[in-house]
Amino acid sequence: MLRAARLLCIAAVCIAAGAFAQSTPPRFEVATIRSSNPDELGGPSGCETGRGLTRCSNVTLKRAIIGAYHVVPDHVMLGQVPGGPDWIDSDRFQITGKADQPVSGDALDAMLKTLLAERFNLKLHREIRNGEALVLEIAKNGPKLQPADATKLSYSNGHGRLEATAVTMDTLAEMLSRDTGMTVVDRTGLAGAFNFTLVWNPDALQGLGPDDAAAFLREVLSSAIQQQLGLSLKSQRMPVEMLIIDHAEKPSDN
């Protein structure tokens, strides 16, 4: 009887410990956030992750949220995650987080979400709204894609050139979402992974305002995708999931 009681007690402790572990959000071992100095404001802006480290340089809170949650907001919302105070689009920060060991990109994103929630007192919710999205489909003459022999995904995307190895259509849709600033939905029906190169002219966007440049980039990409990949990219109004900012506060530097 006593042995059974002890076993029950041990089981209860294990269950409680497991529940605590599940409820504890993932955190960086070391993390710092500070406001960008005036001499840093003209420098590069963006986030880099790898080998257990996330480093965001000269980013707004909204840019950090988009990176952590892989959100691509609808262009009807002016390319922004809706909600929140005005400063989340203007004030810039240096954000660094280091895990206690090398972890996956998904794990680093989860840690960044925890850091933003705790240091900015950030509160968010998801909501479905009707908006404009881009639909990726097979073009009239069929796809021009090479099936991948390699199983490891890799890609280089910069300055008008996308080199892709073992990339699925879902992943391509995610890349195009980041480039166009709109949600891209994969409706190609193509299974498996592919190798391809996509080239377009980024210099054609020079001299255009942000809204005109974004619209023109979508036209340029759509034409390149059809000619080079045998796919089409068309605008369509549909329900789009948005990430809404309910609350945010400026953090103290550390």
QUIURLIN-V898748 format. One record per backbone hydrogen bond with DSSP energy under -1.0 kcal/mol. CO is the residue of the C=O (numbers start at 1). NH is the residue of the N-H. E is the energy in kcal/mol with one decimal. If there is no record, write none. Layout:
BEGIN
CO;NH;E / CO;NH;E
END
This chain:
BEGIN
1;5;-2.2 / 2;6;-2.2 / 3;7;-2.3 / 4;8;-2.4 / 5;9;-2.2 / 6;10;-2.7 / 7;11;-2.6 / 8;12;-2.4 / 9;13;-2.3 / 10;14;-2.6 / 11;15;-2.5 / 12;16;-2.4 / 13;17;-2.6 / 14;18;-2.6 / 15;19;-2.5 / 16;20;-2.3 / 17;21;-2.5 / 18;22;-2.2 / 19;23;-1.7 / 20;24;-1.2 / 30;98;-3.1 / 32;96;-2.6 / 33;254;-1.8 / 34;94;-3.1 / 37;40;-2.1 / 40;43;-1.7 / 46;57;-2.8 / 48;55;-2.9 / 50;53;-1.2 / 52;99;-3.2 / 53;50;-1.9 / 54;97;-2.8 / 55;48;-2.6 / 56;95;-2.6 / 57;46;-1.8 / 59;93;-2.9 / 60;64;-2.0 / 61;65;-2.4 / 62;66;-2.5 / 63;67;-2.0 / 64;68;-2.5 / 65;69;-2.7 / 66;71;-1.3 / 74;77;-1.8 / 75;78;-1.7 / 82;245;-2.8 / 85;88;-1.3 / 86;89;-1.8 / 87;90;-1.2 / 87;91;-2.3 / 88;62;-1.8 / 92;36;-2.5 / 93;59;-2.3 / 94;34;-1.8 / 95;56;-3.6 / 96;32;-2.7 / 97;54;-2.8 / 98;29;-1.7 / 98;30;-1.9 / 104;108;-2.0 / 105;109;-2.3 / 106;110;-2.1 / 107;111;-2.0 / 108;112;-2.4 / 109;113;-2.3 / 110;114;-1.9 / 111;115;-2.4 / 112;116;-2.6 / 113;117;-2.3 / 114;118;-2.4 / 115;119;-2.8 / 116;120;-1.9 / 120;249;-3.0 / 123;246;-2.6 / 123;247;-1.5 / 125;244;-3.4 / 127;242;-3.5 / 129;240;-3.5 / 131;238;-2.8 / 133;236;-3.0 / 134;185;-3.0 / 135;234;-2.0 / 136;187;-2.9 / 137;232;-3.2 / 139;142;-1.7 / 146;195;-3.1 / 154;165;-2.9 / 156;163;-2.6 / 160;200;-2.4 / 161;158;-2.2 / 162;198;-2.4 / 163;156;-2.2 / 164;196;-1.7 / 165;154;-2.1 / 167;194;-2.1 / 168;172;-2.3 / 169;173;-2.5 / 170;174;-1.8 / 171;175;-2.4 / 172;176;-2.8 / 173;177;-1.9 / 174;178;-1.7 / 175;179;-2.1 / 176;180;-2.8 / 177;181;-1.8 / 183;134;-3.1 / 185;136;-3.0 / 193;148;-2.3 / 194;167;-2.6 / 195;146;-1.5 / 196;164;-2.7 / 198;162;-3.0 / 202;205;-1.6 / 203;206;-1.4 / 205;208;-1.7 / 209;213;-3.1 / 210;214;-2.2 / 211;215;-2.1 / 212;216;-2.6 / 213;217;-2.5 / 214;218;-1.7 / 215;219;-1.5 / 216;220;-2.6 / 217;221;-2.9 / 218;222;-2.3 / 219;223;-2.2 / 220;224;-2.2 / 221;225;-3.0 / 222;226;-1.9 / 223;227;-2.3 / 224;228;-2.8 / 225;229;-1.8 / 225;231;-1.5 / 229;144;-3.0 / 230;139;-2.1 / 232;137;-2.3 / 234;135;-3.2 / 236;133;-2.6 / 238;131;-2.4 / 240;129;-2.6 / 242;127;-2.5 / 244;125;-1.9 / 247;123;-2.2
END
